[in-house]
Amino acid sequence: MRMSIKSMVLVAIATSITSIIIATVPSTASADNYNGRIARQQQRISNGLGNGTISSREFTNLTNRQTALNAAIVRDAQDGRGLTRSERYKLNRRADNISRSIYRFNRN
């Protein structure tokens, strides 16, 4: 299956965004757990865009939500204590919600 130029550009952007997201997440023990998850979710988004199951509008929506999740992780981890139990719970719920959206967008 051939990818259009627009899809190739969007996949390249998604890859660079993933690198930036992972680089900006602080490396505390509790925040490290999110690095892999963020990367896997961004890869799923890029794959969906590349194979045409995710539209550019859905891509933008998911990428913005991933970026907001990353900002929340950075903000919550900057207080020096790492992530509290309630912060981890809220972040996991947001990440689960994004993951569910990726699944739905890939199958609509």
Backbone hydrogen bonds in HBPLUS format (Angstrom, degrees):
<---DONOR---> <-ACCEPTOR-->    atom                        ^
c    i                          cat <-CA-CA->   ^        H-A-AA   ^      H-
h    n   atom  resd res      DA  || num        DHA   H-A  angle D-A-AA Bond
n    s   type  num  typ     dist DA aas  dist angle  dist       angle   num
A0008-MET N   A0004-SER O   3.01 MM   4  6.32 159.1  2.06 151.3 157.1     1
A0009-VAL N   A0005-ILE O   2.92 MM   4  6.17 156.3  1.98 152.1 158.1     2
A0010-LEU N   A0006-LYS O   2.95 MM   4  6.20 160.1  1.99 149.5 155.1     3
A0011-VAL N   A0007-SER O   2.89 MM   4  6.09 154.5  1.96 149.5 156.4     4
A0012-ALA N   A0008-MET O   3.01 MM   4  6.20 154.2  2.08 142.3 149.3     5
A0013-ILE N   A0009-VAL O   2.90 MM   4  6.19 152.6  1.98 147.6 155.5     6
A0014-ALA N   A0010-LEU O   2.85 MM   4  6.07 158.1  1.90 146.2 152.4     7
A0015-THR N   A0011-VAL O   2.95 MM   4  6.16 154.9  2.01 147.4 153.6     8
A0016-SER N   A0012-ALA O   3.07 MM   4  6.32 158.1  2.12 145.1 150.6     9
A0017-ILE N   A0013-ILE O   2.84 MM   4  6.09 153.9  1.91 151.6 159.7    10
A0018-THR N   A0014-ALA O   2.95 MM   4  6.15 156.2  2.01 146.4 152.5    11
A0019-SER N   A0015-THR O   3.14 MM   4  6.44 156.3  2.20 144.8 150.5    12
A0020-ILE N   A0016-SER O   3.03 MM   4  6.30 155.7  2.09 146.2 152.6    13
A0021-ILE N   A0017-ILE O   2.81 MM   4  6.04 163.9  1.84 156.6 161.1    14
A0022-ILE N   A0018-THR O   2.98 MM   4  6.15 170.8  1.99 154.7 156.6    15
A0023-ALA N   A0019-SER O   3.02 MM   4  6.09 151.5  2.10 140.6 148.9    16
A0024-THR N   A0020-ILE O   3.03 MM   4  6.21 139.8  2.19 147.4 157.0    17
A0024-THR N   A0021-ILE O   3.23 MM   3  5.36 131.1  2.48  97.2 109.5    18
A0025-VAL N   A0021-ILE O   3.24 MM   4  6.43 131.9  2.48 147.0 157.9    19
A0032-ASP N   A0028-THR O   2.86 MM   4  5.93 142.0  2.00 154.7 164.6    20
A0034-TYR N   A0031-ALA O   3.00 MM   3  5.47 146.8  2.11 110.4 119.6    21
A0035-ASN N   A0032-ASP O   3.19 MM   3  5.36 139.0  2.37 101.7 112.3    22
A0038-ILE N   A0034-TYR O   2.82 MM   4  5.89 167.9  1.83 159.2 161.9    23
A0039-ALA N   A0035-ASN O   3.05 MM   4  6.22 162.5  2.08 147.1 152.3    24
A0040-ARG N   A0036-GLY O   2.89 MM   4  6.10 160.5  1.93 149.7 155.1    25
A0041-GLN N   A0037-ARG O   2.90 MM   4  6.08 162.5  1.93 152.2 157.0    26
A0042-GLN N   A0038-ILE O   2.89 MM   4  6.05 161.3  1.92 150.8 156.4    27
A0043-GLN N   A0039-ALA O   2.90 MM   4  6.06 148.8  2.00 143.6 152.5    28
A0044-ARG N   A0040-ARG O   2.96 MM   4  6.23 151.7  2.04 144.6 151.8    29
A0045-ILE N   A0041-GLN O   2.97 MM   4  6.28 151.9  2.05 147.2 154.8    30
A0046-SER N   A0042-GLN O   2.90 MM   4  6.16 162.0  1.93 148.3 153.0    31
A0047-ASN N   A0043-GLN O   2.82 MM   4  6.01 159.9  1.86 150.8 156.5    32
A0048-GLY N   A0044-ARG O   3.00 MM   4  6.14 157.2  2.05 142.3 148.3    33
A0049-LEU N   A0045-ILE O   2.96 MM   4  6.23 154.0  2.03 149.3 156.7    34
A0050-GLY N   A0046-SER O   2.81 MM   4  5.99 159.3  1.86 149.6 156.0    35
A0051-ASN N   A0047-ASN O   2.92 MM   4  6.13 152.9  2.00 150.6 156.5    36
A0053-THR N   A0048-GLY O   2.90 MM   5  5.03 124.0  2.23 148.9 154.9    37
A0054-ILE N   A0048-GLY O   3.05 MM   6  4.97 148.6  2.16 117.7 112.0    38
A0052-GLY N   A0049-LEU O   3.28 MM   3  5.12 153.5  2.35  97.0 104.8    39
A0059-PHE N   A0055-SER O   2.85 MM   4  6.08 154.0  1.92 147.5 155.9    40
A0060-THR N   A0056-SER O   2.98 MM   4  6.15 156.9  2.04 142.2 147.0    41
A0061-ASN N   A0057-ARG O   3.03 MM   4  6.30 162.1  2.06 148.4 153.2    42
A0062-LEU N   A0058-GLU O   2.90 MM   4  6.12 171.0  1.91 156.4 158.0    43
A0063-THR N   A0059-PHE O   2.88 MM   4  5.98 163.0  1.91 152.3 157.6    44
A0064-ASN N   A0060-THR O   2.92 MM   4  6.03 159.0  1.97 149.2 154.8    45
A0065-ARG N   A0061-ASN O   3.07 MM   4  6.30 154.9  2.13 146.8 153.7    46
A0066-GLN N   A0062-LEU O   2.88 MM   4  6.13 152.3  1.96 147.4 155.4    47
A0067-THR N   A0063-THR O   2.91 MM   4  6.12 156.9  1.97 147.5 153.6    48
A0068-ALA N   A0064-ASN O   2.96 MM   4  6.20 154.9  2.03 145.1 151.7    49
A0069-LEU N   A0065-ARG O   2.96 MM   4  6.15 152.8  2.03 143.7 151.1    50
A0070-ASN N   A0066-GLN O   2.92 MM   4  6.20 156.6  1.98 147.8 154.2    51
A0071-ALA N   A0067-THR O   2.95 MM   4  6.23 155.3  2.01 146.7 153.3    52
A0072-ALA N   A0068-ALA O   3.00 MM   4  6.26 150.8  2.09 143.7 151.4    53
A0073-ILE N   A0069-LEU O   2.95 MM   4  6.28 152.8  2.02 149.7 157.3    54
A0074-VAL N   A0070-ASN O   2.95 MM   4  6.22 165.6  1.97 155.3 158.5    55
A0075-ARG N   A0071-ALA O   2.89 MM   4  6.03 165.5  1.91 148.3 152.9    56
A0076-ASP N   A0072-ALA O   2.87 MM   4  5.96 164.7  1.90 148.1 152.5    57
A0077-ALA N   A0073-ILE O   2.94 MM   4  5.98 148.0  2.04 146.2 154.7    58
A0078-GLN N   A0074-VAL O   3.13 MM   4  6.09 124.3  2.46 143.5 155.0    59
A0088-ARG N   A0084-THR O   2.90 MM   4  6.15 163.4  1.92 155.5 159.8    60
A0089-TYR N   A0085-ARG O   2.96 MM   4  6.16 155.9  2.01 146.2 153.1    61
A0090-LYS N   A0086-SER O   3.01 MM   4  6.24 164.5  2.03 148.6 151.7    62
A0091-LEU N   A0087-GLU O   2.90 MM   4  6.08 164.5  1.92 154.1 158.8    63
A0092-ASN N   A0088-ARG O   2.82 MM   4  5.92 157.8  1.87 148.7 155.1    64
A0093-ARG N   A0089-TYR O   2.97 MM   4  6.21 154.8  2.04 147.1 154.0    65
A0094-ARG N   A0090-LYS O   3.03 MM   4  6.32 157.2  2.09 147.0 152.8    66
A0095-ALA N   A0091-LEU O   2.89 MM   4  6.12 160.7  1.92 149.5 155.1    67
A0096-ASP N   A0092-ASN O   2.78 MM   4  5.94 154.6  1.85 148.0 155.4    68
A0097-ASN N   A0093-ARG O   2.92 MM   4  6.10 153.4  1.99 144.2 151.4    69
A0098-ILE N   A0094-ARG O   2.98 MM   4  6.28 156.7  2.04 148.6 154.4    70
A0099-SER N   A0095-ALA O   2.91 MM   4  6.11 160.2  1.95 147.2 153.1    71
A0100-ARG N   A0096-ASP O   2.89 MM   4  6.12 156.0  1.95 148.8 154.9    72
A0101-SER N   A0097-ASN O   3.00 MM   4  6.27 152.3  2.08 143.8 151.5    73
A0102-ILE N   A0098-ILE O   2.90 MM   4  6.22 155.4  1.96 153.3 160.1    74
A0103-TYR N   A0099-SER O   3.02 MM   4  6.30 161.8  2.06 149.1 153.5    75
A0104-ARG N   A0100-ARG O   2.92 MM   4  6.23 163.5  1.95 150.4 154.7    76
A0105-PHE N   A0101-SER O   2.79 MM   4  5.96 169.1  1.80 157.1 160.2    77
A0106-ASN N   A0102-ILE O   2.95 MM   4  6.07 151.6  2.03 148.2 155.7    78
A0107-ARG N   A0104-ARG O   3.05 MM   3  5.20 143.1  2.20 101.1 112.2    79
